[in-house]
């Protein structure tokens, strides 16, 4: 290990890298690697191995490096934890994950119905479905992340909580959480918005912008959620904290208490990121959802002010710029669905073309931009734009039912 001219940047052999180091420069162009952004904090063994597989040495920023934070698996523990997990391929896990998703979906609806009727939450049932989600994600996170793309606007609040649960568990896994911690963050996700049941429907479902008075009522859902969960002795303090604090901000301008960053629970910081991503990415009564890429850009721009910077970075890396199931317009004018990205080139996805240049249904064909990026006319294809869910009348669930191949790990 030798110092560079800048005493804050240190040249490090990849064999000497540790979790918590901030990699600021590689020994090769970033575009030749699978890394999405220039500069990132090493937070998981997976990221560490990816750097070691791609480079011989890197430069580390000493000021931005730190020990892995709240609650993560120590570097020497991670291999042992991973060894206990039975990994399976995507197709095998999808068959198992579908009934898990369906059961969890039904439970998320039951939670809201119980609160509306003044009944006590069935906490053991919530924990049981969350554990099933954790087990699935530990075997192969791609399956439930794919199923999380199924959206029904009539059940937004319930499905939003389920998607937040799935994203939070998958993110917690990449942050190094242990299985029991993943179960806890999953329960936090399932119940984080339970207080919205107490918000009047004319405000919760208003098709236009809320007035300042209406927004003040909406913000009370954090307090409502806290009170509802405190009344149940089976709910953990962490779950109560998340319901109460997931709208706090890193700059202290969040609600309901305006907490400074150091006082916001770590679990609430995680839920804040995935909650915002799904809200931006989903159709609402008052607005159409934005593409995954635009949602990630908004999170990236808000890192450090609204959201924890390291958590946002890890989440962006997990979702990827071109996640399976996204709809894209190509340079040819054709429209395609992303069906996967090779692990060594996340900027060159595999695509299923489903609309012609006139945006009309066409004979489907697969294009691999990494191996053969040529169109029918022989010109090189590229992704022109990432579109929102449902663009051009494309129903992703329709293609899943048809057996759409999603070749992810």
C-alpha positions in Angstrom: 0.0 0.0 0.0 1.5 3.3 -1.0 0.4 6.9 -0.7 -0.3 9.1 -3.7 0.5 12.8 -3.9 -2.8 13.6 -2.4 -2.6 12.3 1.2 -6.4 11.6 1.3 -6.2 9.2 -1.7 -4.4 5.9 -1.1 -3.4 3.3 -3.7 -4.5 -0.1 -2.4 -4.0 -3.6 -3.8 -7.4 -5.2 -4.2 -6.3 -8.0 -1.9 -6.0 -5.4 0.9 -9.4 -3.9 0.5 -11.8 -3.9 3.5 -15.5 -3.4 4.0 -16.0 0.3 4.7 -13.4 1.7 2.3 -14.5 4.3 -0.2 -13.3 3.4 -3.7 -12.8 6.6 -5.7 -10.7 5.4 -8.7 -10.0 2.2 -10.5 -6.9 1.0 -12.4 -9.1 0.9 -15.6 -12.0 3.0 -17.1 -15.2 2.7 -15.1 -17.1 2.0 -18.4 -15.1 -1.3 -18.8 -16.5 -2.6 -15.4 -19.9 -3.5 -14.0 -19.9 -0.6 -11.6 -22.7 1.9 -12.2 -21.1 5.0 -10.6 -17.7 6.5 -10.2 -17.0 6.3 -6.5 -18.7 4.0 -4.0 -18.5 2.7 -0.5 -17.7 -1.0 -0.1 -20.5 -2.3 2.0 -20.9 -6.0 1.2 -18.7 -9.0 0.5 -20.4 -9.2 -2.9 -19.1 -5.7 -3.8 -15.7 -6.5 -2.4 -15.3 -9.6 -4.6 -16.6 -7.7 -7.7 -13.8 -5.2 -7.3 -11.2 -7.9 -6.7 -12.4 -9.7 -9.9 -12.2 -6.5 -12.0 -9.1 -4.8 -10.8 -5.5 -5.3 -9.5 -5.5 -2.1 -7.5 -7.7 0.9 -6.8 -7.5 4.3 -5.0 -9.3 4.8 -1.7 -10.5 8.1 -0.3 -9.5 8.0 3.4 -11.9 10.8 4.4 -15.0 9.0 3.1 -14.0 5.6 4.4 -15.3 4.2 7.6 -16.1 1.0 9.4 -19.4 -0.6 8.2 -22.2 1.0 10.1 -25.3 -0.1 11.8 -26.2 -3.4 11.7 -24.2 -5.3 9.2 -22.3 -8.6 9.0 -18.6 -8.3 9.8 -16.4 -9.2 6.9 -15.2 -12.4 8.6 -18.8 -13.5 9.4 -20.2 -13.0 5.9 -18.8 -16.1 4.2 -20.1 -18.3 7.0 -23.6 -16.8 6.8 -23.6 -17.1 3.0 -22.5 -20.8 3.2 -25.7 -21.6 5.2 -27.9 -20.2 2.5 -29.0 -22.6 -0.3 -28.8 -20.6 -3.4 -31.0 -21.6 -6.4 -31.4 -20.3 -9.9 -34.1 -17.8 -11.0 -36.6 -20.1 -12.5 -36.5 -22.5 -9.6 -37.0 -19.7 -7.1 -39.7 -18.0 -9.2 -41.9 -21.1 -8.8 -41.5 -20.9 -5.0 -41.7 -17.1 -4.8 -45.0 -16.8 -6.6 -47.1 -18.4 -3.8 -45.0 -16.5 -1.3 -45.8 -13.2 -3.0 -49.5 -14.1 -3.3 -49.7 -15.0 0.4 -47.9 -11.8 1.4 -50.2 -9.8 -0.9 -53.2 -11.2 0.8 -51.8 -10.5 4.2 -51.0 -6.9 3.3 -54.7 -6.5 2.4 -55.8 -8.1 5.7 -53.6 -5.7 7.7 -55.4 -2.7 6.3 -58.8 -4.3 6.7 -58.1 -5.2 10.3 -57.0 -1.6 11.2 -60.0 -0.2 9.4 -62.4 -2.4 11.4 -60.6 -1.6 14.7 -59.3 -5.2 15.0 -55.9 -6.1 16.5 -53.1 -6.9 14.0 -52.3 -10.6 13.6 -48.6 -10.0 14.2 -47.6 -13.7 14.0 -49.1 -13.9 10.6 -47.2 -10.8 9.5 -43.9 -12.2 10.8 -44.6 -15.6 9.1 -45.1 -14.1 5.6 -42.1 -11.8 6.0 -39.9 -14.8 7.0 -41.0 -16.5 3.8 -40.0 -13.4 1.8 -36.6 -13.3 3.6 -36.0 -17.0 2.8 -36.8 -16.4 -0.9 -34.6 -13.4 -1.2 -31.7 -15.2 0.5 -32.1 -18.0 -2.0 -32.3 -15.7 -5.0 -33.5 -12.0 -4.7 -34.3 -11.7 -8.4 -37.6 -13.7 -8.2 -39.4 -11.5 -5.6 -37.9 -8.3 -7.0 -39.4 -9.4 -10.4 -42.8 -10.1 -8.8 -42.7 -6.8 -7.1 -43.2 -5.2 -10.5 -46.8 -6.5 -10.5 -49.0 -3.5 -9.7 -52.7 -3.0 -9.2 -53.7 0.6 -8.7 -56.9 -0.4 -6.9 -54.7 -1.8 -4.0 -51.9 0.8 -4.0 -51.5 1.2 -0.2 -51.4 -2.5 0.5 -49.2 -3.4 -2.5 -46.9 -0.4 -1.8 -46.3 -1.8 1.7 -45.5 -5.2 0.3 -43.1 -3.8 -2.3 -41.4 -1.8 0.4 -41.0 -5.0 2.4 -39.4 -6.8 -0.5 -37.1 -3.9 -1.5 -36.1 -3.4 2.2 -35.2 -7.1 2.7 -33.2 -7.2 -0.5 -31.4 -3.9 0.3 -30.7 -5.1 3.9 -29.2 -8.3 2.4 -26.8 -6.2 0.3 -26.0 -4.0 3.4 -24.9 -7.1 5.2 -27.8 -7.7 7.6 -28.2 -11.1 9.2 -31.4 -13.1 8.5 -33.2 -12.1 11.8 -32.4 -8.5 11.0 -33.9 -9.0 7.6 -37.0 -10.3 9.1 -37.3 -7.3 11.4 -36.7 -4.8 8.6 -39.3 -6.7 6.5 -41.9 -6.3 9.3 -41.0 -2.6 9.4 -41.7 -2.3 5.7 -45.0 -4.1 5.9 -46.3 -1.9 8.7 -44.5 1.4 8.0 -47.6 3.1 6.4 -50.3 1.5 8.6 -51.2 5.0 10.0 -52.5 6.0 6.5 -55.7 4.1 7.3 -56.5 7.0 9.7 -56.1 9.6 7.0 -59.5 10.7 5.5 -60.0 9.1 2.1 -60.8 12.4 0.4 -57.2 13.5 1.3 -55.4 10.1 0.8 -57.0 9.7 -2.6 -57.3 13.3 -3.8 -56.6 13.4 -7.6 -54.9 16.8 -7.3 -52.2 18.6 -5.2 -52.9 18.8 -1.5 -53.5 22.1 0.1 -51.1 23.0 3.0 -53.9 22.1 5.4 -54.5 18.8 3.7 -50.8 18.0 3.7 -50.7 18.7 7.4 -53.4 16.1 7.9 -51.5 13.6 5.6 -48.3 14.1 7.7 -50.2 12.9 10.8 -50.1 9.3 9.4 -46.7 8.9 11.1 -48.2 9.7 14.5 -51.2 7.6 13.8 -49.0 4.6 12.9 -46.9 5.0 16.0 -50.0 5.0 18.2 -51.5 2.0 16.4 -48.4 -0.1 16.8 -47.6 1.0 20.4 -51.0 -0.5 21.3 -49.8 -4.0 20.3 -47.4 -5.6 22.7 -46.1 -8.0 20.0 -44.7 -5.1 17.9 -41.0 -4.4 18.3 -39.7 -0.9 19.2 -37.9 -0.9 15.8 -41.2 -1.3 13.9 -42.7 1.6 15.9 -39.7 3.8 15.3 -39.9 3.2 11.5 -43.6 4.0 11.3 -42.9 7.2 13.2 -39.6 8.3 11.6 -39.5 7.1 7.9 -40.3 10.7 6.7 -37.5 12.3 8.7 -34.7 13.8 6.6 -30.9 13.8 6.8 -30.9 17.6 6.8 -33.3 17.8 9.8 -36.2 19.1 7.7 -38.4 16.0 7.8 -41.5 15.2 9.8 -42.9 14.7 12.4 -40.1 15.8 14.7 -37.4 17.3 12.4 -34.7 14.9 13.7 -31.1 15.4 12.8 -29.4 12.6 10.9 -27.7 11.0 13.9 -31.0 10.6 15.7 -32.9 8.9 12.8 -33.0 5.1 13.4 -31.0 3.1 10.8 -34.0 1.0 9.9 -36.0 4.2 9.2 -33.3 5.4 6.9 -33.5 2.2 4.9 -37.3 2.3 4.7 -37.2 6.0 3.7 -35.2 5.1 0.6 -37.2 2.2 -0.6 -40.5 3.9 0.3 -39.6 6.9 -1.8 -38.4 4.8 -4.8 -41.6 2.8 -5.0 -43.8 5.9 -4.6 -42.0 7.7 -7.4 -42.0 4.6 -9.6 -45.7 3.8 -9.2 -48.9 5.2 -10.7 -50.9 7.2 -8.2 -54.4 8.7 -8.5 -52.9 12.2 -9.0 -49.8 11.3 -11.1 -48.2 8.7 -13.4 -45.2 6.8 -12.0 -41.8 7.7 -13.3 -39.4 5.2 -14.8 -37.0 3.3 -12.5 -34.1 5.2 -13.9 -35.8 8.6 -13.2 -36.7 7.4 -9.7 -33.1 6.4 -9.0 -31.9 9.8 -10.3 -34.2 11.6 -7.9 -32.9 9.5 -5.0 -29.3 10.1 -6.1 -29.9 13.9 -6.3 -31.5 13.8 -2.8 -28.8 11.7 -1.2 -27.3 13.6 1.8 -30.2 16.0 2.2 -33.3 13.7 2.2 -31.7 10.3 2.4 -28.6 8.5 3.7 -26.0 8.7 1.0 -24.5 5.2 1.6 -27.9 3.5 1.7 -28.9 5.3 -1.6 -25.7 4.2 -3.2 -26.2 0.6 -2.2 -29.8 0.7 -3.4 -28.9 2.1 -6.8 -26.3 -0.6 -7.2 -28.9 -3.3 -6.3 -31.6 -2.1 -8.6 -29.3 -1.2 -11.5 -29.8 1.3 -14.2 -31.5 -1.3 -16.4 -33.5 -3.7 -14.1 -35.5 -6.5 -15.6 -39.0 -5.6 -16.4 -38.3 -2.0 -17.4 -39.7 -0.7 -20.7 -37.2 1.0 -23.0 -37.4 2.8 -26.4 -34.5 2.0 -28.7 -32.6 4.2 -31.1 -34.5 2.5 -33.9 -37.8 3.7 -32.5 -38.7 0.1 -31.4 -39.9 -0.6 -27.9 -38.5 -3.5 -25.8 -38.7 -5.0 -22.3 -35.4 -5.5 -20.4 -35.1 -9.2 -19.6 -31.7 -9.1 -17.9 -28.2 -7.7 -17.8 -24.9 -9.6 -17.9 -23.1 -9.3 -14.6 -20.0 -8.0 -16.3 -21.7 -5.2 -18.3 -24.8 -3.6 -16.6 -24.9 -1.0 -19.3 -25.7 -3.5 -22.1 -29.0 -5.3 -21.3 -30.7 -8.1 -23.0 -34.0 -7.0 -24.5 -37.3 -8.5 -25.8 -38.6 -6.3 -28.6 -42.4 -6.1 -28.4 -43.3 -2.9 -30.4 -42.2 -1.8 -33.9 -41.1 1.6 -34.9 -44.7 2.7 -35.0 -45.2 1.5 -31.5 -47.5 -1.3 -32.6 -47.3 -5.0 -31.5 -44.8 -6.9 -33.5 -43.1 -10.4 -33.7 -41.1 -10.6 -30.5 -37.4 -11.1 -30.8 -34.5 -11.0 -28.3 -31.6 -8.6 -28.7 -28.4 -8.8 -26.7 -26.8 -5.3 -26.7 -23.6 -6.7 -25.2 -23.0 -9.4 -27.9 -24.9 -8.4 -31.0 -26.3 -4.8 -30.8 -27.3 -4.7 -34.5 -30.9 -3.9 -35.5 -32.8 -5.3 -38.5 -31.3 -2.6 -40.6 -27.8 -3.5 -39.5 -27.4 -0.3 -37.5 -26.1 -0.4 -34.0 -28.9 -0.2 -31.4 -28.8 1.6 -28.1 -31.3 2.5 -25.4 -32.7 5.9 -26.2 -35.0 6.3 -23.2 -36.3 4.3 -20.2 -40.1 4.6 -20.0 -42.5 4.4 -17.1 -44.4 1.2 -16.2 -47.3 0.5 -18.6 -45.9 2.7 -21.4 -47.2 2.0 -24.9 -49.9 -0.2 -23.4 -47.3 -2.9 -22.4 -48.5 -5.1 -19.5 -45.4 -6.7 -17.9 -47.4 -9.3 -16.0 -48.8 -10.5 -19.4 -45.3 -11.3 -20.5 -44.5 -13.0 -17.2 -47.5 -15.3 -17.6 -46.3 -16.1 -21.1 -43.0 -17.3 -19.7 -40.9 -14.3 -20.3 -37.3 -15.3 -19.7 -35.5 -13.3 -17.0 -31.9 -14.6 -17.0 -30.7 -13.1 -13.7 -28.6 -14.8 -11.0 
